[in-house]
Amino acid sequence: MLAESDKRMDRLENDGQYIKLKDVKKHDFFRLKENSKTVFMKQEYDRYCKAFDCVVYESSNLNVEDRHIKSSKLVYANFTY
């Protein structure tokens, strides 16, 4: 049985297109551009900022940062991480 994160990655690998951030499921991984090295994970919607909280994660040194991204932003959801 695949772990939940493996199922999410399988779903993303089969997608292969740019979609709006509001259509990405919570806790799924995405990139802002196809060739970008920065990986984000979608979190909660922040009503004050009118944007989603997204976590920037770099596996090389385990830095974690927050960033607010508007829900209408097109993001790329097909990559191997």
Secondary structure as UniProt FT lines:
FT   HELIX           4..15
FT   STRAND          18..20
FT   HELIX           21..23
FT   TURN            26..27
FT   STRAND          29..31
FT   TURN            34..35
FT   STRAND          39..46
FT   TURN            47..50
FT   STRAND          51..58
FT   TURN            59..62
FT   STRAND          63..69
FT   TURN            71..72
FT   STRAND          74..76
//
